[in-house]
Amino acid sequence: MELKKINDMVWEIPKEGQMNVPGRIFASEKLIEKIKGDNTIEQTKNVAALPGIYKYSIALPDCHQGYGFPIGGVAALDYEKGGLSPGGIGFDINCGVRIIRTNLTLSDIKPHLKELLDTIFKNIPSGVGRAGKLRLSKSELLEPLAKGVKWAVEQGYAWKEDPKFLEENGSMLADTDTVSDKALKRGKEQIGTTGAGNHFVEIQLIKDIFNEDVAKVFGLEKGQVCIMIHTGSRGFGHQVCTDYLREMENKFNDIVSKLPDRELIYAPAGTDTCAEYYEAMKCAANFAWCNRQLITHWTREAFQKVIGQSAEDLGMHIVYDVCHNIGKVEKHKIDGETRKVYVHRKGATRSFPPGHEDVPAVYRKVGQPVLIPGSMGTASYVLHGTKEAMNLTFGSTAHGAGRVSSRAQMLRTTRGEKVKEELEKQNILVRSASWKVLAEEAPKAYKDIDEVVRVSDALGIAKLVAKLVPLAVMKG
């Protein structure tokens, strides 16, 4: 397929055939070679065939092949003439990342690091199919699904200030009648669990500060210990996505037959199915925020127990929490006009600029904190949102390193025991529910996170603030 090079970091798929707009891939020469190794470019082209799509079908620097949309894909569809595509949001709805700062340094934490990791591993259930220690009935689960983190505050699992530092304040008011009994059954035992795959709880150290002024606003400084949490809506979100994919395929069979890929099936704007899927998606987003909040609560408890000080005295405040797989109704300036759109972010992080009303007031003068985690054993980054992101990518940037090798491929070539040994040679402690996960998630399975972040910064779709390196990692 022809790729037109616009500049060193922008590649275009020219509009042809069923495409309503061109495709745009934001990547360096180094990354584009990795991207060509799977079906990402074809998927980016196919997304451009969706109705009501504006400007471009977008693929970000960490993009790789996914279901329907590439992971790292962004598309804005008209609120009245477009619709919502579950493939553009993903199965793990509101898979996301949050970062918690502390007032601890490396010397403070080093003597306690192994005990901290062991306590966190004990406190927070992880691994495939693991049930949580908080058991809710199906009827009890409806409250966090409807309220999001407001429920966690009421139940004592969150500080009163916590919601202010979460995207959407950790809550999208939702109609729980739109989720299936099967989704409720899967979700009721999994809330408060990390799951497996690339999900983690990681103790990190701020190694470098790139922008002192913004870092100060975020409460970050060199040598500070932080905790990063990465997980999503678990089996609940997966079931929501599965339910509505099936319904859309059955109800809109005429649409399926016209699409370049049936995995792009969508519910047209204005239909009951579109409205119901959006409500169910919000329920799953609320589940994920509550999930990360429970893990935050138990992480704070682990630090309190091991360090012997209260979480408040340890300064364990949430810096921010970002969504990776989500659809939002937003207003964007397009061709000189403000338009209401469904923005699909599939493996993409929101990157809103200074002055934007959706950025927490305390951060508004510098822009939204943007969190881009690395793969196990590599650096993670904090950046801030920009006006350029609004112009280029509908206020979006990368969400991580992006895979280059499948999990099956990694299992054929890698042993989990060897990965643990290599990490510990780098003075990184690791605990995992299985050797299999360590093999699947070995650093070599992913693109170079430093290059992904360099491209985001150079393009201006998010600007560097801080680099964090891992000290201890809990994997599913």
C-alpha positions, 0 to 999 in steps of 0.5 A, a space after each residue: 500500500 502506498 504511504 506518502 511521506 509528509 515529513 519525518 514524522 507524518 505519513 499519509 495513506 491517500 484517499 481512495 476507494 471507500 475511504 472518506 478521508 485520508 489516513 495519517 500515521 504519526 511515526 518516525 522512520 524507525 517506528 514506521 518499519 515496525 508498524 509495517 510488520 502487521 496489518 496496522 496500515 490496512 486497518 487505518 485505511 479501513 477506518 477511513 471508510 466509516 461515515 461522518 469521519 472528520 479530517 483523518 483516520 489517525 494512527 499514533 506512534 505506538 500503533 499496532 494491529 487490533 480488532 477493527 481499529 488499530 490499537 493506537 487509533 483515533 477517529 472523530 465521527 460526526 455526532 449526527 451523521 456518524 456513530 459509535 464503533 466498539 472496535 474503535 474503543 476496545 474490549 477492555 473499556 477504559 483500560 487506563 493508567 494513574 500515577 500516585 506521588 509520594 514524599 519518599 526518596 530512593 533511600 527511604 524506600 530501598 530497605 522496604 522495597 521487597 516487603 512493599 512489593 510482597 504486601 502489594 502482591 498479597 493485597 491486590 488480586 492479580 492474574 487471569 480469572 482471579 476474583 477480587 477480595 471485595 465481593 459484590 452481588 449483582 445488585 450491589 455492583 449497579 451502584 459503582 457502575 452508575 456512579 463511578 468513583 463517587 461510589 468509592 468516596 462514599 464507601 471510604 475507598 477514596 479520599 474526598 480529593 481523589 475524583 478531582 484528579 481523574 479524567 471525567 472526575 472518575 464518573 460518567 453518569 450511566 444507565 445500568 439497564 443497558 448492561 447484560 446479566 452476563 456482564 454483571 456476573 463477570 464483573 461482580 467478582 473482578 472489581 478490585 483486581 489487576 488482571 493479567 496481560 500488560 496490567 501492573 502496579 509499579 513502584 517507580 523513581 523519577 529519574 529526570 525532569 524535562 520541564 521544571 515549571 510543569 513538574 512543579 505544578 504536577 507535584 513532581 520532582 527528581 528523586 521522588 518515588 511514585 506508584 503507577 497503576 495500569 488496569 481496566 474494566 476486566 471481564 465486565 468491559 469485555 462482555 459489554 463490548 462482546 454483547 454490543 458487537 453481536 447486537 450491531 452485527 445482527 441488527 445492522 447486517 446491511 452495514 456489515 456487508 458494505 464495510 471493508 472489515 466487518 470488525 468495524 461494525 458501528 451503531 449509527 448516530 440517533 439509533 437506540 443501539 448507539 445510545 444504549 451502547 454509549 450508556 453501557 460503555 460508560 458503565 464499563 468506564 465507571 467500573 474501571 475507575 472504581 477498579 483503579 481506585 480500589 487498587 489505589 486504596 489497597 496500595 496506600 494501605 500497603 505503604 502504611 503498613 510497611 513504612 509505618 506512616 499514614 498515606 496522608 503523611 506519606 503524601 500519597 496523592 493522585 497526580 492524574 488518571 487517564 483513559 486509554 480505550 474510550 469513546 467521548 462526546 466532544 466538541 472540536 474545531 474542524 475546518 473553522 467550525 466547532 463540531 460535536 463528534 464521537 471521538 474514538 480513542 483506542 489505545 490512545 491517551 487524551 492530551 488536552 491543552 492549557 486553558 481547556 475546561 476539562 483539565 483540572 483547575 489546578 493544572 489548567 495553566 499548563 495542560 492535562 497530565 499525560 501518562 505514557 507507561 513503558 513495558 515491564 522493565 523500561 521507563 514510563 513518562 509524564 507529559 502535558 497536553 498541548 494545543 497542537 494535539 487539538 489541531 493534529 490528533 483531536 487532543 490525543 497522543 500515544 498510550 504506551 510502547 505498543 507491541 511488536 511481538 504477539 503473546 503466542 510468539 513470545 511464549 515460543 521464544 522466551 521463558 518467564 524465569 529468564 525475564 525475572 532474572 534479567 530484570 533483577 540484574 537491573 535491580 528491578 524486583 518483580 512478582 507475577 501470578 505466573 511465569 507465562 505472563 512474564 514471558 508474554 510481557 518481556 520488554 522485547 515484545 514492545 516498541 522502544 518507549 523512548 522513541 514513541 515518547 520522543 515522537 510525541 514530544 517532537 510532534 508537539 501532541 504532548 510535551 515531556 515533563 518527567 521520566 520514571 524508571 521502575 524499582 519494583 513491578 507487580 504483574 498479573 
